[in-house]
């Protein structure tokens, strides 16, 4: 397809990036696929970028200076075409800037650059957000990749040998998710064992959201000891999500999160939304690594 960009590393690792949303749609190591295939029977995406909000917005709108603008869950960047800024055998930089389509939902000038680089068993991303306007730019950014579950033997069930391992012990409580994906102030426990969350499809009636996580690394581990590792830079919130019957697991990193139920304030007052001063930039990073099985 003409909107697909293929990147290759020296060891044969291959990634395919769509110019629509700058979304990775394939990551193959040793001829095996490690990104979710986008089967619409379960979830028709692979690894979308989330901007300028993460999660649901109260009433399906964001408010700027008293005016309500329609805002879909996770924003609009994942559904818009990005332009190619530069490209080589192993790297591509894609850019989204303000347009009539974005101003109808988000009345701010901006420039969003996403550089994707493939390396041996690696898929790395550098993201720059620039405020090209004359007032503060409120934004949230997220990455939402999904991976096959199982990806290396074992089964997708409780006791099937799969787990998520965090870099540091985390608080084993997550906000409940209410109608329309809005967060509730009530919390629910999840069965974290120190740094390890044994996976069970029944855990995921809703996403497990870790606000202000201690960890900057998560590992999706298989029974043979192999793992898909996600390292993040300046993404303070993490999430784990799937659908109870879907054969994938999503590891997510966010700078912001959904509105709290009942919020009706300005976008600049949204909890965890960040502000960039005019003429300034913000940088974020993500790295995916495939780790081999234990010897």
C-alpha positions as CSV (number, residue, x, y, z in Angstrom):
1,X,0.0,0.0,0.0
2,X,1.2,3.5,-0.9
3,X,0.9,4.8,2.7
4,X,3.1,2.1,4.1
5,X,6.8,2.8,4.9
6,X,9.1,-0.2,5.4
7,X,12.2,0.1,7.7
8,X,14.9,-2.6,8.0
9,X,17.7,-3.3,10.4
10,X,20.9,-5.2,9.6
11,X,19.8,-8.3,11.4
12,X,16.6,-8.6,9.4
13,X,14.3,-6.9,11.9
14,X,11.6,-5.2,9.8
15,X,9.0,-2.6,10.8
16,X,6.2,-1.1,8.7
17,X,4.8,2.3,9.5
18,X,1.6,3.8,8.1
19,X,1.6,7.5,7.3
20,X,-2.0,7.4,8.6
21,X,-1.5,8.3,12.2
22,X,2.3,7.5,12.0
23,X,1.2,4.1,13.3
24,X,3.5,1.1,13.4
25,X,1.5,-1.7,11.8
26,X,4.1,-4.5,11.8
27,X,7.3,-5.4,13.7
28,X,9.0,-8.6,12.7
29,X,12.0,-10.1,14.4
30,X,13.4,-13.3,12.9
31,X,10.4,-13.5,10.6
32,X,7.9,-13.6,13.4
33,X,5.3,-10.8,13.9
34,X,5.3,-9.1,17.4
35,X,2.6,-6.4,16.8
36,X,-1.1,-7.2,16.9
37,X,-2.5,-7.8,13.4
38,X,-5.5,-5.3,13.7
39,X,-8.2,-8.0,13.2
40,X,-11.4,-5.9,13.3
41,X,-13.2,-8.7,15.0
42,X,-11.3,-7.7,18.2
43,X,-9.6,-4.3,17.6
44,X,-8.9,-2.7,14.3
45,X,-5.7,-0.9,15.3
46,X,-2.1,-2.0,15.9
47,X,-0.1,0.7,17.9
48,X,-1.8,4.1,17.6
49,X,-0.4,7.4,18.8
50,X,-2.8,9.4,21.0
51,X,-2.9,13.2,20.8
52,X,-3.9,15.9,21.8
53,X,-5.8,14.1,24.6
54,X,-5.5,10.6,26.1
55,X,-8.7,8.8,27.0
56,X,-12.3,10.0,27.0
57,X,-13.3,13.7,27.2
58,X,-16.4,14.5,29.4
59,X,-19.4,14.9,27.1
60,X,-17.3,14.1,24.1
61,X,-16.0,17.6,24.0
62,X,-13.1,19.8,25.2
63,X,-13.7,23.4,26.2
64,X,-11.5,26.3,25.2
65,X,-12.3,29.8,26.4
66,X,-16.0,28.8,26.8
67,X,-16.4,27.1,23.5
68,X,-17.0,23.3,23.2
69,X,-15.1,21.4,20.5
70,X,-15.8,17.8,19.6
71,X,-13.1,15.4,20.8
72,X,-13.1,11.7,20.2
73,X,-11.5,9.3,22.7
74,X,-7.7,9.5,22.4
75,X,-7.9,12.6,20.2
76,X,-7.5,12.8,16.4
77,X,-3.8,12.2,15.5
78,X,-4.3,8.5,15.0
79,X,-6.8,9.1,12.2
80,X,-5.0,11.8,10.2
81,X,-2.3,11.7,7.5
82,X,1.2,12.6,8.5
83,X,3.8,14.0,6.0
84,X,7.2,12.5,5.5
85,X,9.9,14.8,6.8
86,X,12.9,12.5,6.2
87,X,13.5,8.8,5.5
88,X,16.3,6.3,5.3
89,X,16.6,2.5,5.3
90,X,16.0,2.2,9.0
91,X,14.4,5.6,10.1
92,X,11.5,7.8,9.2
93,X,10.3,11.1,10.6
94,X,6.6,11.9,10.1
95,X,4.9,15.2,10.9
96,X,1.4,16.4,11.7
97,X,0.6,20.1,11.8
98,X,-2.5,22.2,12.4
99,X,-5.0,22.2,9.6
100,X,-8.6,23.1,9.1
101,X,-9.5,19.5,10.3
102,X,-7.6,19.9,13.6
103,X,-8.7,23.5,14.3
104,X,-12.3,22.4,14.2
105,X,-11.5,20.2,17.2
106,X,-8.5,21.8,18.8
107,X,-8.0,25.5,18.2
108,X,-4.2,25.6,18.6
109,X,-1.2,25.7,16.2
110,X,1.2,22.8,16.8
111,X,3.7,20.6,15.2
112,X,3.9,16.9,16.1
113,X,7.0,15.0,14.8
114,X,7.4,11.2,15.4
115,X,10.7,9.6,14.4
116,X,10.6,5.8,14.2
117,X,13.9,3.9,14.1
118,X,14.3,0.1,13.7
119,X,17.4,-1.7,15.1
120,X,18.3,-5.3,15.9
121,X,15.2,-6.6,17.8
122,X,14.4,-2.9,18.6
123,X,11.7,-0.4,17.6
124,X,12.4,3.1,18.9
125,X,10.5,6.3,18.8
126,X,11.3,9.9,19.5
127,X,8.5,12.4,19.7
128,X,8.7,16.2,19.6
129,X,5.7,18.5,20.2
130,X,6.2,22.1,19.3
131,X,4.0,25.1,20.1
132,X,3.9,27.1,16.9
133,X,1.3,29.5,18.3
134,X,1.3,32.6,20.5
135,X,-0.5,31.1,23.6
136,X,0.2,28.1,25.8
137,X,-0.4,24.8,24.1
138,X,-2.3,22.2,26.3
139,X,-1.7,18.6,25.3
140,X,-1.5,15.0,26.3
141,X,0.4,12.3,24.4
142,X,0.1,8.5,24.5
143,X,1.3,5.3,22.8
144,X,-1.0,2.3,22.6
145,X,0.8,-0.7,21.0
146,X,-0.7,-4.1,21.2
147,X,1.1,-7.5,21.0
148,X,-0.1,-11.0,20.3
149,X,-1.0,-13.0,23.4
150,X,0.4,-15.6,23.4
151,X,3.5,-14.6,21.4
152,X,5.9,-17.5,22.5
153,X,4.1,-20.6,23.5
154,X,1.8,-21.0,26.6
155,X,-1.8,-20.1,26.6
156,X,-4.0,-17.0,27.0
157,X,-5.6,-17.9,30.3
158,X,-5.1,-17.6,34.0
159,X,-2.0,-19.7,34.8
160,X,-0.9,-19.7,31.2
161,X,2.6,-18.4,32.0
162,X,2.3,-14.8,30.8
163,X,2.8,-11.8,33.1
164,X,3.7,-8.1,33.1
165,X,6.8,-7.3,35.1
166,X,7.4,-3.7,36.2
167,X,10.7,-2.0,36.8
168,X,9.7,-1.2,40.4
169,X,7.0,-2.3,42.8
170,X,3.7,-0.5,42.0
171,X,0.6,0.4,44.0
172,X,-1.9,-2.4,43.3
173,X,-4.9,-0.1,43.0
174,X,-6.3,1.4,39.8
175,X,-9.2,3.9,39.2
176,X,-12.5,2.4,38.2
177,X,-13.7,3.3,34.7
178,X,-17.2,4.7,34.3
179,X,-19.6,5.3,31.5
180,X,-18.0,6.5,28.3
181,X,-14.5,5.7,29.5
182,X,-14.4,8.5,32.2
183,X,-12.4,7.8,35.3
184,X,-14.0,7.5,38.7
185,X,-12.6,8.5,42.0
186,X,-13.2,5.0,43.4
187,X,-10.4,2.5,43.0
188,X,-10.2,-1.3,42.5
189,X,-7.4,-3.6,43.5
190,X,-5.6,-5.8,41.0
191,X,-3.5,-8.9,41.9
192,X,0.0,-7.5,41.7
193,X,2.7,-9.6,43.3
194,X,5.5,-7.2,44.1
195,X,6.6,-6.2,40.6
196,X,4.8,-9.0,38.8
197,X,1.2,-9.1,37.5
198,X,0.3,-12.6,36.4
199,X,-2.0,-12.3,33.4
200,X,-5.6,-13.5,33.3
201,X,-8.1,-12.3,30.6
202,X,-10.7,-11.9,33.3
203,X,-8.7,-8.9,34.8
204,X,-9.6,-6.8,31.8
205,X,-13.3,-5.8,32.0
206,X,-11.6,-2.4,31.9
207,X,-8.1,-1.1,31.6
208,X,-5.6,-1.2,34.5
209,X,-4.4,2.4,34.8
210,X,-1.3,3.2,36.8
211,X,-1.3,6.9,37.5
212,X,2.1,8.4,38.4
213,X,3.8,5.0,38.1
214,X,7.1,4.4,39.7
215,X,8.4,2.4,36.7
216,X,9.7,3.6,33.3
217,X,9.8,0.0,32.1
218,X,7.4,-2.8,31.6
219,X,8.1,-6.3,30.3
220,X,5.4,-8.6,28.8
221,X,6.9,-11.9,29.7
222,X,6.3,-15.4,28.2
223,X,6.7,-18.8,29.8
224,X,10.0,-19.5,28.1
225,X,11.5,-16.3,29.6
226,X,11.3,-14.2,26.4
227,X,9.8,-10.8,26.7
228,X,8.6,-7.7,24.9
229,X,10.1,-4.8,26.8
230,X,8.8,-1.2,26.8
231,X,11.0,1.6,28.1
232,X,9.6,5.1,28.2
233,X,10.9,8.6,28.7
234,X,8.7,11.3,30.2
235,X,5.5,9.2,30.2
236,X,4.5,9.2,33.9
237,X,1.3,7.1,33.5
238,X,1.1,3.5,32.4
239,X,-1.8,1.2,31.5
240,X,-2.4,-2.4,30.5
241,X,-5.5,-3.3,28.4
242,X,-7.1,-6.0,26.4
243,X,-10.6,-7.3,25.8
244,X,-11.5,-10.5,27.7
245,X,-11.8,-12.6,24.5
246,X,-9.1,-10.8,22.3
247,X,-5.8,-12.5,21.6
248,X,-3.6,-9.5,22.3
249,X,-2.2,-7.4,25.2
250,X,-1.6,-3.7,25.1
251,X,1.1,-1.9,27.1
252,X,0.4,1.8,27.1
253,X,2.3,4.9,28.2
254,X,0.6,8.3,28.7
255,X,1.4,11.8,29.7
256,X,-2.3,12.4,30.6
257,X,-5.4,10.4,31.0
258,X,-9.2,10.5,30.6
259,X,-11.3,13.1,32.3
260,X,-12.7,12.4,35.7
261,X,-16.5,11.9,35.6
262,X,-18.3,15.2,36.0
263,X,-15.4,17.4,34.8
264,X,-16.7,20.4,32.9
265,X,-13.7,22.8,33.0
266,X,-11.4,24.2,30.3
267,X,-8.9,21.9,28.5
268,X,-6.0,23.8,30.2
269,X,-7.5,22.7,33.6
270,X,-7.8,19.0,32.7
271,X,-6.1,16.9,35.2
272,X,-2.5,16.0,34.0
273,X,-2.8,18.0,30.7
274,X,0.5,19.6,30.0
275,X,1.3,23.1,28.8
276,X,4.0,24.2,26.3
277,X,4.9,27.8,26.2
278,X,4.9,29.6,22.8
279,X,7.9,28.7,20.7
280,X,8.9,25.9,23.0
281,X,9.1,22.1,22.4
282,X,8.6,18.9,24.5
283,X,10.3,15.6,23.9
284,X,9.1,12.1,24.8
285,X,10.6,8.7,24.0
286,X,9.6,5.0,23.7
287,X,11.7,1.9,23.0
288,X,10.4,-1.6,22.3
289,X,12.8,-4.5,22.6
290,X,12.4,-8.2,22.0
291,X,14.3,-10.2,24.6
292,X,15.2,-13.8,23.9
293,X,14.2,-16.8,26.0
294,X,16.1,-18.0,29.0
295,X,18.9,-20.5,28.1
